[in-house]
């Protein structure tokens, strides 16, 4: 514990450097503004900025990206409450009571409990991250190639099953990502694979171009096609922004309960923020002394889900930093950001890049304070951001995405690839196929292949190595159960319906 505290203190020394402090401030401010804009999430923003930040110092750039990530989690509540338009699925639970409060003239207290709850949950979750990360690293250092391969297979299946409307669609997109990961030169044999004689593809498909295409271009085309014509009414912020004593009394237990619901879900590969936000909402509805207010603007129904959302978002960084496993779309893009600077998240990162990692964690404490200071006084500004015309917004996104992709290698092939993936992202968004598994497959696929080959080389080609090691065998058994059990349940339900 003493070693962790010393590492965190050295991290504060890094995070409080004027340059890094500035990048953190830019990140949380930009993240809040992005969170406010409906349909523009942190994954899209980080993907769009990746090519523009290649030359930056890795520590400052990653601090900024982290600030965008949790800043967007904060900002999303403003859109949800005032516009009744959740920017991400994790904000749907907040919309159930938040917009009702705004319609009753209580937008101020709703925004305040969301902001303060996010601060409380974010700070506690960051503290838990600080304590848990070294423990997970100690365990992960005992992993060999077989264990890492099994862990990646487990992550592939769970993330693909959770991110999307169906398991089949999630797994389909995952296999597409794994296929794209095969493009380039085989590291062990030196043979060209699926490059089709294009020299620019010999290094493989650039994950930044893929991410920008699927998220930024695809989302921009979809919004321009389907949502730019929809009329939206922004509720005005009337009255005081301050919470009453009664609001405080009803909010703080919800913040604490939601934090300890949200954080564990963020840390597991099958987690995500949707489940804990709805669990928190259901729990507050059950425990409340004012059941008549639920459905009409109960403040606990805003406080709980928002705290759970932010705690879960911080929890996502535990498997990302310690194991190199992303459990959400934004985490996949953050992993791409690390790799953009030649860094591979995992247990060795805490040894080889301790200054960067602990500086990043320390910046989250500072960022939470900055967000609380920024959010409430600037509510008026965030409301004005909502009035940006959609054609200008998404046109700007397409321009920045194009410039960013071209700036990577000044390659026309990159531009062509960008818009091929952009059209693919548009089609996927239109028919409900999840985008994140493709990015996860492209990033982790080559790593999984490398670990698989290493395990076979160590065992002299004996595939039983994956089943004789207890950890890898357990992970593969869990993976099989995740595929087989839902299938058995579906078949049994179908048979029971036929009998009935």
Residue pairs with C-beta under 8 A, 6 or more apart in sequence:
1 131
3 134
4 130
4 131
4 134
7 134
7 354
7 358
8 130
8 358
8 361
8 362
10 354
10 355
10 358
11 355
11 357
11 358
11 359
11 360
11 361
11 362
11 363
12 362
12 365
12 366
14 20
14 59
14 355
14 356
14 358
14 359
14 362
15 21
15 24
15 63
15 359
15 360
15 362
15 363
15 365
15 366
16 362
16 366
19 57
19 60
20 59
20 60
20 63
20 359
20 363
21 366
23 60
23 61
23 63
23 64
23 67
24 63
24 64
24 67
24 363
24 366
24 367
24 370
25 67
25 370
26 64
26 67
27 63
27 64
27 65
27 66
27 67
27 68
27 71
27 367
28 67
28 68
28 70
28 71
28 74
28 367
28 370
28 371
28 374
29 71
29 374
30 45
30 64
30 67
30 68
30 71
31 42
31 45
31 67
31 68
31 69
31 70
31 71
31 72
31 73
31 74
31 75
32 71
32 72
32 74
32 75
32 371
32 374
32 375
32 378
32 382
33 75
33 382
33 385
34 40
34 41
34 42
34 44
34 45
34 68
34 71
34 72
34 75
35 41
35 42
35 71
35 72
35 73
35 74
35 75
35 76
35 77
35 78
35 79
35 87
36 75
36 76
36 78
36 79
36 382
36 385
36 386
37 79
37 87
37 385
37 386
37 388
37 393
38 79
38 83
38 85
38 87
38 232
38 386
39 87
39 219
39 223
39 227
40 87
40 219
40 393
40 397
41 72
41 76
41 87
41 88
41 329
41 330
42 68
42 69
42 71
42 72
42 73
42 330
42 333
43 211
43 215
43 329
43 330
43 332
43 333
43 436
44 215
44 216
44 219
44 397
45 68
45 72
46 65
46 68
46 69
46 330
46 333
46 334
46 337
47 208
47 211
47 212
47 214
47 215
47 216
47 333
47 336
48 212
48 215
48 216
48 397
48 400
48 401
48 404
49 65
49 68
49 404
50 208
50 211
50 212
50 333
50 336
50 337
50 340
50 404
51 208
51 212
51 404
51 405
51 407
51 408
52 400
52 403
52 404
52 407
53 61
53 64
53 65
54 340
54 407
54 408
58 341
58 343
58 356
59 355
59 356
59 359
59 360
61 337
61 341
62 334
62 337
62 338
62 341
62 356
62 360
63 359
63 360
63 363
65 334
65 337
66 317
66 334
66 360
66 363
66 364
66 367
67 363
67 367
69 313
69 330
69 334
70 122
70 310
70 313
70 314
70 364
70 367
70 368
70 371
71 367
71 371
72 87
73 90
73 118
73 309
73 310
73 313
74 114
74 115
74 118
74 310
74 371
74 375
75 87
75 375
75 382
76 86
76 87
76 88
76 90
76 91
76 309
77 91
77 94
77 98
77 111
77 114
77 115
77 118
77 302
77 306
78 111
78 114
78 379
78 382
78 383
78 386
79 85
79 86
79 87
79 91
79 386
80 86
80 87
80 91
80 94
80 95
80 98
80 99
81 94
81 95
81 98
81 99
81 101
81 102
81 107
81 110
81 111
81 114
81 235
81 302
82 99
82 102
82 107
82 111
82 234
82 235
82 237
82 383
82 386
83 99
83 232
83 233
83 234
83 235
83 386
84 95
84 99
84 235
85 95
85 232
86 92
86 94
86 95
88 273
89 273
89 274
90 272
90 273
90 274
90 277
90 309
90 312
91 277
91 305
91 309
92 274
92 277
92 278
93 277
93 278
93 280
93 281
93 301
93 305
94 114
94 277
94 301
94 302
94 305
94 306
94 309
96 281
96 295
96 301
97 110
97 281
97 294
97 295
97 297
97 298
97 299
97 300
97 301
97 302
98 110
98 114
98 301
98 302
99 235
100 295
100 296
100 297
101 107
101 109
101 110
101 297
101 299
101 302
102 110
102 235
102 237
103 235
103 297
104 296
104 297
105 238
105 239
106 239
106 297
106 299
107 235
107 236
107 237
107 238
107 239
108 237
108 238
108 239
108 240
108 241
108 242
108 379
109 240
109 241
109 242
109 243
109 244
109 247
109 299
110 297
110 299
110 302
111 237
111 241
111 375
111 376
111 379
112 241
112 242
112 243
112 247
112 376
113 243
113 247
113 251
113 299
113 302
113 303
113 306
114 302
114 303
114 306
115 371
115 372
115 375
115 376
116 243
116 251
116 255
116 372
117 251
117 254
117 255
117 258
117 302
117 303
117 304
117 306
117 307
117 310
118 306
118 307
118 309
118 310
118 371
119 368
119 369
119 371
119 372
120 252
120 255
120 256
120 259
120 307
121 255
121 258
121 259
121 262
121 306
121 307
121 308
121 309
121 310
121 311
121 314
122 310
122 311
122 313
122 314
122 364
122 368
122 371
123 365
123 368
124 256
124 259
124 263
124 311
125 259
125 262
125 263
125 266
125 310
125 311
125 313
125 314
125 315
126 314
126 361
126 364
126 365
126 368
128 263
128 314
128 315
129 314
129 315
129 317
129 318
129 361
129 364
130 361
132 267
132 318
133 318
133 321
133 322
133 350
133 361
134 350
136 318
136 319
136 322
136 323
136 347
137 322
137 347
137 350
140 322
140 323
140 346
140 347
141 347
141 348
143 151
143 347
143 471
144 455
144 458
144 469
145 451
145 452
145 454
145 455
145 458
146 451
146 455
146 459
146 465
146 466
146 469
146 472
147 469
147 471
147 472
147 475
148 447
148 448
148 451
149 448
149 451
149 452
149 455
149 466
149 472
150 466
150 471
150 472
150 473
150 475
150 476
150 479
151 323
151 325
151 472
151 475
152 325
152 444
152 447
152 448
152 451
153 448
153 475
153 476
153 479
154 269
154 475
154 476
154 478
154 479
155 269
155 319
155 325
155 326
155 327
155 440
155 444
156 174
156 178
156 437
156 440
156 441
156 444
156 448
157 171
157 479
157 482
157 483
158 268
158 269
158 270
158 479
158 482
159 170
159 174
159 269
159 270
159 326
159 327
159 436
159 437
159 440
160 167
160 170
160 171
160 173
160 174
160 434
160 437
160 440
161 167
161 170
161 171
161 270
161 482
161 486
162 170
162 270
162 271
162 272
163 170
163 272
163 328
163 329
163 434
163 436
163 437
164 170
164 173
164 432
164 433
164 434
164 437
165 432
165 434
167 483
167 486
169 432
169 433
169 434
170 434
170 437
171 437
172 433
173 428
173 433
173 434
173 435
173 437
173 438
173 441
174 437
174 438
174 440
174 441
175 441
176 438
176 441
177 437
177 438
177 439
177 440
177 441
177 442
177 443
177 445
178 441
178 442
178 445
179 194
179 441
180 205
180 210
180 438
180 441
180 442
180 445
181 204
181 205
181 441
181 442
181 443
181 444
181 445
181 446
181 449
182 193
182 194
182 445
183 193
183 194
183 195
183 201
183 204
183 205
184 192
184 193
184 194
184 195
184 201
184 202
184 203
184 204
184 205
185 191
185 192
185 193
185 195
185 202
185 203
185 204
186 192
186 193
187 446
187 450
188 453
192 202
194 201
195 201
195 202
198 413
200 409
200 411
200 413
200 414
201 413
204 446
205 417
205 442
206 408
206 409
206 414
206 417
207 336
207 339
207 340
207 439
207 442
207 443
208 336
208 340
208 405
208 408
209 405
209 408
209 414
209 417
209 418
209 421
210 417
210 421
210 438
210 439
210 442
211 332
211 333
211 336
211 439
212 401
212 404
212 405
212 418
213 401
213 405
213 417
213 418
213 419
213 420
213 421
213 422
213 424
213 425
214 421
214 422
214 424
214 425
214 428
214 435
214 438
214 439
215 329
215 333
215 425
215 435
216 397
216 398
216 400
216 401
216 422
217 398
217 401
217 418
217 419
217 421
217 422
217 423
217 425
217 426
218 421
218 422
218 423
218 424
218 425
218 426
218 428
218 429
218 435
219 397
219 425
219 429
220 394
220 395
220 397
220 398
220 401
220 422
221 398
221 422
221 423
221 425
221 426
222 425
222 426
222 429
222 430
223 390
223 394
224 390
224 391
224 394
224 395
225 426
226 430
227 390
228 390
228 391
228 394
234 383
234 386
234 387
236 383
237 379
237 380
237 383
241 376
241 379
243 251
247 299
250 288
250 290
250 299
250 300
250 303
251 299
251 300
251 303
254 280
254 284
254 300
254 303
254 304
254 307
255 303
255 304
255 307
256 307
257 280
257 283
257 284
257 304
258 276
258 280
258 303
258 304
258 305
258 306
258 307
258 308
258 311
259 307
259 308
259 311
260 311
261 276
261 279
261 280
261 283
261 308
261 311
262 273
262 276
262 277
262 280
262 307
262 308
262 309
262 310
262 311
262 312
262 315
263 311
263 312
263 314
263 315
264 271
264 315
265 271
265 272
265 273
265 275
265 276
265 312
265 315
266 272
266 273
266 276
266 311
266 312
266 313
266 314
266 315
266 316
266 317
266 318
266 327
267 315
267 316
267 318
267 319
267 327
268 319
268 327
269 319
269 325
269 327
270 327
270 482
271 312
271 315
271 316
271 327
272 312
272 327
272 328
273 308
273 309
273 312
273 313
273 328
276 308
276 309
276 311
276 312
277 304
277 305
277 308
277 309
277 312
278 305
279 308
280 304
280 305
280 307
280 308
281 301
281 304
281 305
283 304
284 298
284 300
284 301
284 303
284 304
285 291
285 294
285 298
285 300
285 301
288 294
288 298
288 300
290 298
293 299
294 301
313 330
314 364
316 326
316 327
316 328
316 330
316 331
317 331
319 325
319 326
319 327
320 326
320 327
320 331
320 334
320 335
320 345
321 345
321 349
321 350
321 357
321 360
322 345
322 346
322 347
322 350
323 345
323 346
323 347
324 335
324 344
324 345
324 346
324 349
324 444
324 447
325 444
326 332
326 334
326 335
326 436
326 440
326 443
326 444
328 436
329 435
329 436
329 439
332 436
332 439
332 440
332 443
333 439
335 345
335 443
336 439
336 443
338 344
338 345
339 443
343 349
343 353
343 356
344 447
349 356
349 357
350 357
375 382
401 418
401 422
402 415
402 418
405 414
405 415
405 418
406 414
406 415
408 414
425 435
427 433
428 434
428 435
428 438
429 435
455 465
455 466
456 462
456 463
456 465
458 465
459 465
465 472
466 472
466 473
466 476
467 473
467 476
